[in-house]
Each structure stands twice: as structure tokens, then as C-alpha cells.
């Protein structure tokens, strides 16, 4: 499991599933594609709005990336495209360089997708997927929840029909309050109605459809396409009632047709300004996507290769940039719909891409009358499912260290924005982890009478010998905890003038690095100067192999025992004999 | 051992040893103080020169800090003052802000000592001594060796009597080569002679003195005061031969008397510019000092409290700043001399301070004719003992990961200087450690026939059952390796269609954080969907206590077994019975 080489290129997944492709899988994939297309159109428009980009860019980001993922991804059912959190992060990253609505803003968003795609590809080829593991679950949960709150708040301006800006909750709230006097009432009516309708669709439509005789799965899928109804109904209302004239912001002219393909030109300046953001977006997008893909794959006993996923997502983002889109990743809701609708191979994604392309070619004129408030409602309803405070209670009960990490992440994200939030979360959780392992658990142990077992003297009634100190070390020894072990041993020895032997019992020591080896040498030397011998017991095979490559064992004043019982029998035969007697008596 | 509270103020060490102070300890301390004073005068002057400061600042830095350490430090024999590596780091830090020889340079060096002292005090009061543990032994070794090379090279200009500058080896070498034409021959003669003399003093003086009938310890101590002879002899030569007129750089006028005490005024600007450097100097100085203190304390079965050491060193640096000195820490050579000369309490340090103060008051006129080349020779000979490449071979043989860390540290230090060098070393070693633990060691195990023991199926002939997968996890589970465990389990299960039970054997799992708990929940859920049950065995007490606080065990599809043998007996009775039979047959 440890022997993965970098650059071991595997055949593309498409050569595996492509070989078994037939009429049945084609039908299944086509059905799924139609449903996902219907669901994806309003989502793509809405998330582009969230990212501060023109709506068509959301559509562009839902075409080529799906084809690229179908070719390079390892999940059979993951649906990629614009998603909420990545759109928010795009707005935060690009907003530092240019103003929304300018050409520079669009160029920077495309460049961001390109850069992020290249990073993901390099990470995939170098098999660096493990980097994502340093985002702990609580940090991700806290980050997603805080992002959901910021996203929902950011959409309030569209519901209210006012102007407001800001990347953090504080900035947004301040800006919204400042503009509360400008509320556009027709917009508010549209927005609130659409939001209420969409919430109802989530909860109430499925049972209603079922009561009309629809099967559960079909009812579920139709309910998921609810935003399309909201889009159609509010567009009709805007057209019929002439809401555009009453100050309701409409999507307006969307360029018909597909953009020309082009490889973005990246200036060194732009690369430097975007690199940090691109790295964060890549990792967050990857973590999100892989966890969706794994959840779905496990249901069908399929496998996800995280490094292949990096390549798949990298290719998708590069494709997004080439096709005039912005950063994408695997989305939860659309992947579940794709899965439930029966998609069997990644080809379903490619068919979805065709669907979106057709919509971009022929349906964009219909979007003229679509109120932005409807799109905002779609976003708000979607992200409210991301907001989940239960992680606070969970970590509070289970692990205070994780509670600190999740709270820090949420607070920093809400106050200072997504980028600082996620960075702080990662640094905090690594720091807490290092702190915890820098004080390794260890216990002075004694012999349980009548057995050959040793237990913590603080928890059990055990026998010890005044000349022998048995210290069980419950952690691998490395630089951060080596000195703590040294201190512990010196403290114990300084307190104990009768001592002749120290036995380090190492059943849970999986590794000893150079620093820890030097600490052991120092302990050995200092104990020796005091006339105390150092022994080891229950050293694991691989650790012993490494120690034998050094001269430590030659210099060690004491011996290495296979078991702690053998150690105590050799060093304090009396203790051992007593036990044997007790043992004999018990028989 | 885990229950250290922050801010638990203990009585000062002086109240302990002060109570037992008597005539005998007074005599011992006074003798040691005289010897250390003689040794410290040339060292103090030389290290001030290395730091780019006027020589008297080295003396100032050897007065109040010693008194402060005597009051607050926890080592009985540590001698603080200017040392080579910290002097080099001071030059690197202050050199970024001002030019050597200017008033700003001196002010910044004093501010650096003050800031570093405050940081150490805060770290001590908050019991943050463990931070120093993140400097691994190989990183420190590599850093010290590279620093030694830079220091020795930096002193070549004084030996050659030329002008040269630079904080990294490359800059220095370039500058020295550019000025080689300006060599001052009388200076070179003085410098080379002094260096050769001092090397001979190191190796040859002690045996010579012993052959004259001196005791070994006394011979050793006299040999350590060698630099004083070099100072006296070359000063006499410079005076007698009028070397100053021949272009030999002399120390010249040193202000007589002690500087007024003053609390340095720190502008916010200065604090921001120096904070990073102060933190690095604090930690490097602390690590160096504590390891010296521990080595000496262990020889007399005394104890060092690392957090009290932080307070002691913090107070010393604050005192140094108040007394017009620069950053100080515990020095190896002088502490060993203090120890060998018989110092029994920290009072010896206070007496040394009096000695240095008297020297500053009365002996400074004698320093006028002291050639700088002699001081440079003192430094070169002192730091050559720091240079030790054996760590490269050692780590190459023992741990390639540590080899990478030490090589990186040395190369970056030599090329880009001390600050980037030590920072890179720490980051590299933490990253390597995290990478290693992100792929926890685990093994599929089977039953050793005729026993109740389980061993790795790849290494031993063992019995397994096609419906039961026993996976022993050899590492604590936390966010960085939780996902790897998930992947491993899914891969194993996807390959194995007959499987009914997965048993995670956890004898070496000392902790399970929230992320790992969620991974276990995900594993449980996904296996359950496939009709495979998840079981645990040999879970440690504290880990079990924590799991019981969650609802994981209620949802888990399988059971928790006390031993892996019980698990296999319950899940695959056949395997267990066979073993029992084999066991019976063996009897």
C-alpha cells in the first residue's frame, strides 16, 4: 500500500468502461443526461451570478468540463460544473484583482480556472492527492457552513433588489443595512415567492407527486428539477407584467452561441496574484468532489482513485478555461440526481454537455426576462442545506481540540472571508495535532499478579520492584516528542534514588526517527553515568531492523527483551517468582 | 505528566538553593567564577565583533544577563552570555535594518535582545517550551554546522586584514575573493599565528601541562583559558612592534566604565521588523541552552525545568537589553568550564558578572592594542568544533527522511542565510513527518496456527478465512490518515466479493479524532450497504471511553471484541476450532 510511485501512468478509465458500452448503458446514460441538463441550467446561471460573472459563463463551465471529466475522471457518476462554494471562492479571489462587470474580472476568472486545472493535473501526476488529507473533516464542515451563510447573505441583495458588496459576512451585512432604504418591492415579491416555492418543492413536492401516483424515485427526480419551474414561472411573470420596467433586475441579453476556444494567456503577474487562491480552490474543490464521488461509488461497490480524480478535475478546469468558463468541481446535488436517474458510465456527463451546449445555442433568448431574484432564490435554497451547526456540538462532546479547530475556521471565515478561513483552519488543526503528539502518552506499568500482563500503575493493582522502572510508551517517537520522553525519564529517575533499571516497553512504537534515536542515546548515556541501566522490551520488527543498522544497541547499557515479562524476570527475579507462585496457587 | 497548567507560577529557584548556601558552596562558586571570567572576556569581545557590534557590547552582555539567570534560571551551572550562532543571527537580523557601525545598528541589536527576552518570558509563563521540540535534532545539527562554516568564513576577512561582507557563504566568499588583492601581511601573520596557537592549545596544551605535573582537571581548565594568552601575547606584539601603523586593525578605544541602565524604547515599526528574527533567535537560543543545561544537570542527577529555563533566558535577554548588551543564551564551552571548575549554584554566575564588570571598569584600556585578527582566530577555533558533517552519514544510514531534512537545512542556510535556513528546516521536517503519518502502517493479519497470535499475512504463514478480513492498524487515527484508511478498506473490500466481515484490530491506536471517527462511520455505512459487517478488536481503554460518548458503537453493524482471537472465534468458528485442534495435538 505504501509503494505508489510518482508518475505511474495508468490507462484512462474510458478504455475500461468504453469496452463494455452497449445499447442498455446508452439508454440509461441518455435518460440521466436529460434530467441533469434540466437541473443544471438554472444552477449554472445562478452560480455564475454568485461568482460575479455573466450568466452564460456558468453555461460555458458546464460543457467542456463534463467532456473532460468523462475522459479522465475515475467516478462513473460524478457530475462536474460550477458549484456554490467554489463560485464564492472565485468571487473572493478575482475580486481582489478587478471590479465585477469589467473585462479584467472575466479574464482573471478564466485564468483562475486554468491555473487551478494545471495545479490539479500536476498534483495528480505527482500523486499528491494526500495533501487534501490535511483538511480535517471538522475544518471542512466549519468552512462549508460558514461559506453557506456568507453565500446566502450575499444573495439577499438580489432578493431585495438593492446594491451591496463584500466578501465577508460583516462587510455584506453592513452594506445591506446601508442600502435597506432602496428595496425594490416587485423584486422582493418575486424573490420571496421563488424562495418559498423552492423550499416547498424540496419538502412538499415529492409527497404530492407520489400522492398523484408517481413512483418514489421519479417523484424525487422531478422534485429536484423544481428550479426549472421557478425559472419558467418567474420569467413568464416578468414578461407578462413588464416587471423589467418596474426596476426588477433581469438577466437580460445573453450572447447566443458558443464562445471560441482559446488557451488563456497567463502573465507572470497574474500567476503570482492568483496562485494562492488557485491552490486553495483546487484543494477545496478536490476534497468536496472526492467525498461525493466516494459516497456514490461505494453504493455500487466501485472504486475511486483519488490521484486519477485530481487528473479528472484538473482536465475539467483546464477545459473550462479553454471554453470560456470558470473554476468547476464535482457537485453533490447534481451527482446524486445523475446517480439516481440511472447514469451508468461517465458518458452520461458527455451527453449532459451536449444538452447544455444545445441550450446555450437555442434557449438563451428565453433567459432575457429571467429575474435575478429567482436565481438568488435558487442559490439560497441550495446553500441552506450546506449550513449545519451540528459539528459544533459533535466536536464539543467528542474532542475539544477539534472543537477549537472548527470554531476557529468558522469565525475566521465569517469575519475575514473564505481564503483566510480555510488557511487558518488547516494551520490550526495541524498545530493542535502536533501539540498533542508532542506529549506522547506513556504510563509506568507493573505486573498484574498471577499473569504475564503489565498495566498502568495508576489504574490497576499491580506489582512493581523498587529497582526497576517499567515505562510503556504509547506513541511513535519522533522529533516533536523525543525531548518530552527524555524529560519524563530524567524526572522519574531524579525522583528515585533506588533505581537500577529503566525498561522502555515499546509495543506501540511504530517508528523512531533520528531525533528520537539521539534522545535514546542521551538517555542511555545519562542513566549509565548514574549507574542505571536502560533496557527495551517488545520492540516491533521493523523498528528493531532499523535500530540494528546503528550502533545504539552496542552502546546500550542494558538488553532488549522480547516481552516485558521476560524483562522483569531477568531484572527482578523475585517479582517474577512471586507471580509464578501466585499463578501456580491459582491452578 | 499531561496536567501542566499555564501560569502555574512556582517559587524562584533561588529560594531553594539560597537556603542551603554556605561557606563551602561560596568558595566553590568563587573559584569557578574567576576561571569563567578569564575565559569569558576574550569570547565576549570576539562574539560582539562577529555580531558587527563594538567590543564593549560583548562585555555588557556578560554582566546583567548572568545576574538575571542566577535569579530565574533552573540550571545550577549554565553560563549565559554572547554565543557564536546567536551573534551570527543577530548580525543577519540587524543587518537587514541598518549598516554596521551606525547608531541605528546598535539600537536595533539592543531592541532585538529586549524583544527576544519578552518573547521567551511570555513563552515561559504560558508554558510553551514544547514549541522548541519542533526543531528536530538533525535540523539543529545541520543548522549549527552550516552556521559554523558561515561564521568561520566571515572571520577570514579579519585574518586577512581585508574588507568583506555578506550573510551567506556565497556572498561572503564572493566578497573575500574580490578583495584578496588587499591582504595586509602583518595582519595575516598575527591571524595565522593566533589560530595555530589556539588549535595547539586545544589539543596540545593539556598533555603538556600534565607532563609538568598538573592534575588532569586543572590542566583541562587552564587549557580552556588559552584565548587569554593569545590576547595578551598579540596585544603585546602589536604594542611593541607598532603594528597599528602597519595597517593591522586593532580594537582601539573601548569606552571605560559601565553604561547607564535604560529600558529600550521599541517603536511599532521596529517591533514588526524584528519580530520574526527575535522569535527565531529565541527558539534557537533556547534549544541550544536547554540541551547544554540538561547534559550538565544529568551528570549530577539534577533537573531542568524547560519552562523555567524560558523564564531564565527571557530575563537574561531583557537584562542584556537594559544593560546595553545584545541577545545572549547559554554557551556550551563556558558552561562546561563552570561545571568542571566546581560551580555549585547559580551564584557562580553572579560572581562572574562582578568579574566582568570589574574588567569593564578597569581593563578596557589594555584592549587598545588587541588585534581584531586575534579575536577572529578565537572565533574560528571555537566554531570549528561546531562543524560536524557526521549527521549526514548518520541520517543517510538510519532515515532517508531525516537526511532530506538535514541536507535541506544545510544547503538553504549556506546559500540563503541563517533565518531562511532554520525556517526551511523546521517546515521540511514537519512536512515529512505529516506525510509519513498520512499513510499509516497497516497489515492484513491472520492467525498463527496453534496460537492465539495474529501476524502479517505477507511475512508469516498464517490462517485466514475468506469471509473475514482482519486489518491491524499500526498508528493513531487522525485527519491526515483517516481518508487513507477509508481508501484502503474500500480497495480491499472491492477486490473481495466473498467478504462478510471486516475486523479493525486496534492495539496501537492511541487516539481517534473527529475526522477519523467520521471515516469509521463512513466505512461502517458503506460496508453495511454491501452486506459486510464492521468489527473492532483490542481497542484501548481511553479510546473506548471516548467512542462510548458517541453513538458510533450503536450504529456499528458488528461488535467490539476484547481480542482478535475472540473476534475470529465468533466470526469464523472453523478457523478457531482448527487452531484449537492443532493446539491440542501439540500438547
Interface residues (C-beta under 8 A of the other chain):
Chain A: X1 X2 X130 X132 X133 X134 X135 X136 X137 X138 X139 X294 X295 X297 X298 X299 X301 X302 X303 X304 X306 X394 X395 X397 X398 X399 X401 X402 X429 X430 X433 X434 X435 X436 X437 X438 X439 X441 X442 X459 X474 X475 X476 X478 X479 X480 X481 X482 X483 X484 X486 X487 X488 X490 X491 X493 X494 X507 X508 X510 X511 X513 X514 X515 X517 X518 X519 X522 X526 X529 X530 X541 X542 X546 X549 X550
Chain B: X1 X2 X130 X132 X133 X134 X135 X136 X137 X138 X139 X294 X295 X297 X298 X299 X301 X302 X303 X304 X306 X394 X395 X397 X398 X399 X401 X402 X429 X430 X433 X434 X435 X436 X437 X438 X439 X441 X442 X459 X474 X475 X476 X478 X479 X480 X481 X482 X483 X484 X486 X487 X488 X490 X491 X493 X494 X507 X508 X510 X511 X513 X514 X515 X517 X518 X519 X522 X526 X529 X530 X541 X542 X546 X549 X550
